[in-house]
Amino acid sequence: MSAEMDALVAAATEKLEALEAALHGLGQVRGKHTTDDGLISVEVNSDGALVGLRLAESITSRPPADVGQAIIQACTQAAQDAGEQRSAVVATLNSSFATPQAGNVVGRAE
């Protein structure tokens, strides 16, 4: 292969690896939040869907409406955490595509 073709293949391989790393990173995103009193802990996936909920036994002494509201607030905080993690993964991916690589060939093949 020519040097230009080698550079194209290397650049394509780097981009593919960056995409695979981002896909893996997005799959690993988990947002977590525990209330200040420690009675409620939640975990959400990268989409913000609830995948884990832990309630301390002493939560039963609180009114159900208060518990429900506290769970929703904890889920909101966990989803925000997951969103920040997801943004970091995407930012890393974007930077790998935006940074010109040494030896990249720009233009058209002849």
PyMOL commands that set and color helices and strands:
alter all, ss='L'
color gray80, all
select helices_A, chain A and resi 3-28+57-61+64-98
alter helices_A, ss='H'
color red, helices_A
select strands_A, chain A and resi 31-34+40-44+50-55
alter strands_A, ss='S'
color yellow, strands_A
deselect
rebuild
show_as cartoon
